[in-house]
Amino acid sequence: MTVARYDAVADFYEGSFDDTEDPVLRSLLDLLGPVAGARVLDLACGHGRVTRELARRGATAIGVDLSTALLEKAVAAAPEIRFVHADAADQGWLPDAPFDAVVCSFALSDIDDLGGTLATVRAALRLGGVFAFSILHPCFPGAAPVSGAWPSDGRYHDEGWWRADGAASTLRRQVGANHRTLTTYVNALVRHGLQIEEMREPRPGPDWDTGERAAAARYPVYLVMRCRRT
């Protein structure tokens, strides 16, 4: 049975976002492009933050997540939006009508079955549909006291699930993450017929310019991609 790690941290997770300045979400939505009138799936939607923004921009948005606790928060915040409790790597819940776009915000590293999830993305999209996602940049371990995408005492090529130990890391100390190399991500996208069209490495917000995060901000922290179903 797939475990919903976020059930135990739902309150913390919901309270950890500041929507006033989010360069990663801005890049993700820019790459996704206009969504007015489009059917968009928010894969691993969490508490529905991105789903609500898609709906605000005129999309018919549907959110799906494994965490019951986070979905309860999503429904409470936007009861008019459809949210589905399901595993992103299992296609059984997909509706018959295809989506124009799929978006996934910082969730691919949470999902253990990357191949199954990308197969779901392909099955969900119409031909020519867009898949846009953001992740922590997989190439860098961060800098003390901020953990990056893989352990600071490990090696980039050692893939697997791990839990952050940086003193300034918060969420990843609680739920961990799957580290995968950039090669693994790119090759998996190619195998599932998701052609990479554009990439961005957005700079962190101004709160990373000084203080304990400044050393980590010398390196790319985030990676955002847009792909198209071929």
C-alpha positions as CSV (number, residue, x, y, z in Angstrom):
1,M,0.0,0.0,0.0
2,T,1.3,3.4,-0.9
3,V,1.9,5.6,2.1
4,A,0.7,9.2,2.2
5,R,3.7,10.8,4.1
6,Y,2.0,14.2,4.1
7,D,-0.9,13.1,6.2
8,A,1.3,13.6,9.3
9,V,2.5,17.1,8.3
10,A,-0.6,18.6,6.7
11,D,-1.0,21.5,9.0
12,F,2.7,22.4,8.8
13,Y,2.7,22.1,5.0
14,E,-0.4,24.3,4.5
15,G,1.2,27.0,6.7
16,S,4.6,26.9,5.0
17,F,3.7,28.9,1.9
18,D,3.9,32.6,1.3
19,D,2.0,33.4,-1.9
20,T,3.2,37.0,-2.0
21,E,6.5,36.2,-3.7
22,D,7.1,32.8,-5.3
23,P,9.5,32.8,-8.2
24,V,9.1,29.1,-8.8
25,L,5.3,29.1,-9.1
26,R,5.6,32.1,-11.4
27,S,8.0,30.3,-13.6
28,L,5.9,27.2,-13.6
29,L,2.7,29.0,-14.6
30,D,4.6,31.0,-17.2
31,L,5.9,27.8,-18.8
32,L,2.4,26.3,-18.7
33,G,1.1,29.2,-20.6
34,P,-2.5,30.5,-20.8
35,V,-5.0,28.1,-19.3
36,A,-8.4,30.0,-19.8
37,G,-10.9,27.5,-21.1
38,A,-8.4,24.5,-20.8
39,R,-8.8,21.3,-18.8
40,V,-5.8,21.1,-16.5
41,L,-4.8,18.4,-14.0
42,D,-2.9,19.4,-10.9
43,L,-1.0,16.1,-10.1
44,A,-0.1,15.6,-6.4
45,C,-2.0,18.9,-5.7
46,G,-1.5,18.9,-1.9
47,H,-3.8,21.4,-0.3
48,G,-4.8,22.8,-3.7
49,R,-2.7,26.0,-3.8
50,V,-1.8,25.6,-7.5
51,T,-5.2,24.1,-8.4
52,R,-6.9,27.3,-7.1
53,E,-4.6,29.5,-9.1
54,L,-5.3,27.5,-12.2
55,A,-9.1,27.9,-11.6
56,R,-8.6,31.6,-11.0
57,R,-7.0,31.9,-14.4
58,G,-10.0,30.4,-16.1
59,A,-9.0,26.7,-16.3
60,T,-11.3,23.8,-15.5
61,A,-8.9,22.4,-12.9
62,I,-8.9,19.1,-11.2
63,G,-6.6,18.2,-8.3
64,V,-5.5,14.7,-7.3
65,D,-3.4,13.7,-4.3
66,L,-2.7,10.7,-2.1
67,S,-3.0,12.6,1.2
68,T,-6.5,12.6,2.7
69,A,-5.5,15.3,5.2
70,L,-4.3,17.6,2.5
71,L,-7.3,17.0,0.3
72,E,-9.6,17.9,3.2
73,K,-7.9,21.3,3.3
74,A,-8.1,21.7,-0.5
75,V,-11.8,21.0,-0.5
76,A,-12.4,23.3,2.5
77,A,-10.6,26.1,0.7
78,A,-12.3,25.6,-2.7
79,P,-15.4,23.4,-2.6
80,E,-16.3,24.3,-6.1
81,I,-13.2,22.5,-7.5
82,R,-13.1,18.8,-8.0
83,F,-10.4,17.0,-6.0
84,V,-9.7,13.3,-6.3
85,H,-8.1,11.0,-3.7
86,A,-5.8,8.7,-5.7
87,D,-2.3,7.6,-6.4
88,A,-0.6,9.6,-9.1
89,A,1.1,6.4,-10.4
90,D,-2.2,4.6,-10.8
91,Q,-4.3,5.5,-13.9
92,G,-7.5,3.9,-12.7
93,W,-9.0,7.2,-11.5
94,L,-8.4,9.1,-14.7
95,P,-11.5,10.5,-16.4
96,D,-12.3,9.6,-20.0
97,A,-11.9,13.1,-21.4
98,P,-8.2,14.0,-21.9
99,F,-6.5,17.1,-20.3
100,D,-5.0,20.0,-22.2
101,A,-2.2,20.3,-19.6
102,V,-0.9,18.6,-16.5
103,V,1.1,20.5,-13.8
104,C,3.1,19.1,-10.9
105,S,4.5,21.4,-8.3
106,F,7.5,20.0,-6.3
107,A,5.9,16.6,-6.1
108,L,7.9,14.3,-8.4
109,S,10.6,13.7,-5.8
110,D,7.8,12.8,-3.2
111,I,6.5,10.1,-5.5
112,D,8.3,6.7,-5.3
113,D,7.2,5.5,-8.7
114,L,8.4,8.0,-11.3
115,G,7.8,5.8,-14.3
116,G,4.2,5.0,-13.3
117,T,3.5,8.7,-12.6
118,L,4.9,9.8,-16.0
119,A,2.8,7.0,-17.6
120,T,-0.2,8.6,-15.9
121,V,0.8,12.0,-17.3
122,R,1.0,10.7,-20.8
123,A,-2.3,8.9,-20.5
124,A,-4.0,12.0,-19.1
125,L,-2.8,14.4,-21.8
126,R,-4.3,14.9,-25.3
127,L,-1.8,14.7,-28.1
128,G,0.2,17.9,-28.0
129,G,-0.8,18.6,-24.4
130,V,1.7,20.3,-22.1
131,F,3.3,18.9,-18.9
132,A,4.9,21.5,-16.7
133,F,6.6,20.6,-13.4
134,S,9.0,22.0,-10.8
135,I,11.4,20.2,-8.6
136,L,14.4,21.0,-6.3
137,H,17.3,21.1,-8.7
138,P,18.6,17.5,-8.6
139,C,22.2,18.4,-9.3
140,F,23.1,20.1,-6.1
141,P,23.4,19.1,-2.4
142,G,22.7,22.5,-1.0
143,A,25.1,24.2,1.5
144,A,24.9,24.1,5.2
145,P,22.6,24.6,6.9
146,V,20.2,24.1,3.9
147,S,19.9,20.7,2.4
148,G,19.5,20.4,-1.4
149,A,18.3,17.5,-3.5
150,W,20.7,14.9,-2.1
151,P,22.6,14.3,1.1
152,S,25.6,16.6,1.6
153,D,27.7,13.7,2.8
154,G,26.6,11.5,-0.2
155,R,27.3,11.3,-3.9
156,Y,25.2,12.7,-6.7
157,H,25.0,9.4,-8.5
158,D,23.6,7.5,-5.5
159,E,19.9,7.6,-6.1
160,G,17.2,6.7,-3.5
161,W,15.0,8.0,-0.8
162,W,16.6,10.1,1.9
163,R,15.7,12.6,4.7
164,A,17.3,16.0,4.9
165,D,19.4,16.9,7.9
166,G,20.2,20.6,7.3
167,A,19.3,22.7,10.3
168,A,17.4,25.2,8.1
169,S,15.6,22.5,6.2
170,T,12.0,22.0,7.3
171,L,9.7,19.9,5.1
172,R,12.3,17.5,3.8
173,R,13.5,16.7,7.3
174,Q,9.9,15.5,8.0
175,V,8.9,13.7,4.8
176,G,12.1,13.0,3.0
177,A,12.4,12.8,-0.8
178,N,13.6,10.6,-3.6
179,H,16.9,11.8,-5.1
180,R,17.2,11.1,-8.8
181,T,19.9,12.3,-11.2
182,L,19.0,14.7,-14.0
183,T,19.7,11.9,-16.4
184,T,17.1,9.7,-14.8
185,Y,14.5,12.5,-15.0
186,V,15.3,13.4,-18.6
187,N,15.4,9.8,-19.8
188,A,12.1,8.9,-18.1
189,L,10.4,11.9,-19.8
190,V,11.8,10.7,-23.2
191,R,10.7,7.1,-22.6
192,H,7.1,8.3,-21.9
193,G,6.8,10.5,-25.0
194,L,7.1,13.8,-23.1
195,Q,9.4,16.0,-25.2
196,I,11.3,18.7,-23.3
197,E,10.6,22.2,-24.8
198,E,12.0,24.6,-22.2
199,M,13.8,24.7,-18.9
200,R,14.3,27.4,-16.3
201,E,16.3,27.6,-13.1
202,P,14.6,30.4,-11.2
203,R,16.5,32.2,-8.6
204,P,15.2,32.0,-5.0
205,G,13.3,34.9,-3.5
206,P,15.0,37.8,-1.9
207,D,14.9,36.1,1.5
208,W,17.8,33.9,0.2
209,D,20.1,36.8,-0.5
210,T,21.4,37.1,3.1
211,G,21.5,35.0,6.2
212,E,21.7,31.2,6.6
213,R,20.4,30.5,3.0
214,A,22.9,32.7,1.2
215,A,25.5,30.0,0.7
216,A,23.0,27.6,-0.8
217,A,21.7,30.3,-3.1
218,R,25.0,30.4,-4.9
219,Y,23.9,27.3,-6.7
220,P,20.7,26.5,-8.6
221,V,18.0,25.6,-6.1
222,Y,15.1,24.9,-8.4
223,L,14.4,23.4,-11.8
224,V,11.2,24.0,-13.9
225,M,10.5,22.2,-17.2
226,R,7.8,22.3,-19.9
227,C,7.3,19.2,-21.9
228,R,4.8,18.3,-24.7
229,R,3.1,14.9,-25.3
230,T,4.2,13.5,-28.7
